């Protein structure tokens, strides 16, 4: 019995060590590794902000990097009126408090870099808490990623969902 418990212990320790090594590796990688936050971008061509973001309307995800701290992540996107929006949901939940740190980084420094197809766009994220864009942007996110159920603007006004427009610096 002791051998079995010892073997299970070594197995669990190996999993923890491997997971830790993966997370350290991700922090130093060139961009995010799927849903795991990555390091700062080290590749890409600095490009002017496009007049319209419509060219990525049907794309599933984009990468962006905060500057302080210099970390990158993959996020869903919505394009409304040729403008680019991203949201961070679950902000008032336990999972959100564990996983969703990047929106809080923006309170100190709202500058970001968006990377799309090897192009880097120096931008800012401007938080939207109400107004005429909330419902159409939520509808666009629901069209792309949702269940078809209407999304209430109260998720944004209550702070459950943080909505941002990507704007030039």
C-alpha positions in Angstrom: 0.0 0.0 0.0 2.9 2.4 0.8 4.4 1.8 -2.6 1.1 2.7 -4.3 0.7 5.9 -2.3 4.3 6.8 -2.9 3.8 6.2 -6.7 0.7 8.3 -6.7 2.6 11.0 -4.8 5.4 11.0 -7.3 3.0 11.1 -10.2 1.1 14.1 -8.7 4.4 15.9 -8.0 5.5 15.3 -11.6 2.3 16.8 -12.9 2.7 19.9 -10.7 6.3 20.3 -11.8 5.5 19.9 -15.5 2.6 22.4 -15.2 4.8 24.9 -13.5 7.5 24.5 -16.1 4.9 25.0 -18.8 3.7 28.2 -17.2 7.2 29.6 -16.8 7.9 28.7 -20.5 4.7 30.5 -21.5 5.7 33.7 -19.7 8.8 33.9 -21.8 7.3 32.8 -25.1 6.6 35.2 -28.1 2.9 35.7 -27.4 0.3 33.5 -25.8 0.0 29.8 -26.0 -3.7 29.4 -26.8 -5.6 30.3 -23.6 -2.4 30.6 -21.5 -1.0 34.1 -21.2 2.4 34.5 -22.8 5.3 36.9 -22.8 5.7 40.1 -24.8 5.7 40.0 -28.5 9.2 39.6 -30.0 8.1 39.2 -33.6 5.9 41.2 -36.0 5.9 44.3 -38.1 4.8 47.6 -36.6 1.8 48.7 -38.8 -0.4 51.8 -38.9 -3.9 51.5 -37.4 -6.3 50.5 -40.1 -9.2 52.8 -40.9 -11.6 49.9 -40.6 -11.3 46.6 -38.6 -13.9 44.9 -40.8 -11.1 42.7 -42.3 -11.2 40.7 -39.0 -14.9 40.7 -38.5 -15.3 36.9 -38.8 -12.0 36.0 -37.2 -12.4 34.0 -34.0 -9.5 35.4 -31.9 -6.7 37.9 -31.8 -3.6 38.3 -29.7 -2.9 41.4 -27.7 -0.2 42.4 -25.2 -0.4 44.7 -22.2 2.7 46.9 -21.6 2.7 46.9 -17.9 3.1 44.0 -17.2 4.4 42.9 -20.6 2.1 39.9 -21.0 0.1 38.7 -24.0 -3.1 36.8 -24.3 -5.6 35.5 -26.9 -9.1 37.1 -26.8 -12.4 37.0 -28.6 -13.3 40.0 -30.7 -16.2 41.9 -32.0 -16.3 44.4 -34.9 -19.2 46.9 -34.9 -19.3 49.9 -37.3 -15.8 48.9 -38.4 -14.5 49.4 -34.9 -12.8 46.7 -32.8 -14.1 45.6 -29.4 -13.0 43.1 -26.8 -14.7 42.0 -23.6 -13.7 40.3 -20.4 -16.6 38.4 -18.9 -17.0 36.7 -15.5 -15.4 39.7 -13.7 -17.5 39.4 -10.6 -17.0 35.7 -10.2 -14.5 33.5 -8.4 -13.2 32.2 -11.7 -12.9 35.8 -13.0 -10.9 36.9 -10.0 -8.5 34.0 -10.5 -8.1 34.2 -14.3 -9.0 37.7 -15.4 -6.2 40.0 -14.3 -5.5 41.9 -17.5 -8.5 44.3 -17.3 -7.1 45.6 -14.0 -3.7 46.2 -15.5 -5.4 48.7 -17.9 -6.4 51.0 -15.0 -2.8 52.0 -14.7 -1.7 51.8 -18.3 -4.3 51.3 -21.1 -1.7 50.9 -23.9 -1.7 47.6 -25.7 -0.2 46.0 -28.8 -2.5 44.0 -31.1 -0.9 41.3 -33.3 -2.8 40.1 -36.3 -1.2 38.1 -39.1 2.3 39.2 -38.0 1.3 42.9 -37.9 1.6 44.9 -34.7 -0.8 47.7 -34.0 0.0 50.1 -31.1 -3.4 50.8 -29.6 -5.2 51.6 -26.3 -8.2 50.0 -24.7 -11.0 52.4 -23.8 -13.5 50.9 -21.3 -17.2 51.3 -22.2 -19.7 51.0 -19.4 -22.8 52.2 -21.1 -24.0 54.0 -24.2 -25.3 53.2 -27.7 -22.6 50.7 -28.6 -23.2 48.3 -25.7 -26.2 46.4 -27.1 -24.9 46.1 -30.7 -21.5 45.0 -29.5 -23.0 42.4 -27.1 -25.2 41.2 -30.0 -22.1 40.8 -32.2 -20.3 38.7 -29.5 -23.5 36.7 -29.0 -23.7 36.1 -32.8 -20.1 34.8 -32.9 -19.7 33.0 -29.6 -23.1 32.8 -27.8 -26.1 30.5 -27.6 -28.4 32.9 -29.5 -29.9 34.2 -26.3 -30.1 37.9 -26.1 -27.5 39.4 -23.8 -28.5 42.1 -21.4 -26.6 45.4 -21.2 -26.8 45.1 -17.4 -23.9 42.7 -17.6 -21.7 45.7 -18.7 -23.2 48.3 -16.5 -23.0 46.0 -13.4 -19.3 45.2 -14.1 -19.9 41.5 -14.7 -18.6 42.1 -18.3 -15.9 44.7 -19.0 -16.2 46.0 -22.5 -13.4 47.8 -24.3 -13.0 49.5 -27.6 -9.6 49.3 -29.3 -8.6 52.8 -30.1 -5.4 54.4 -31.6 -2.9 55.8 -29.2 
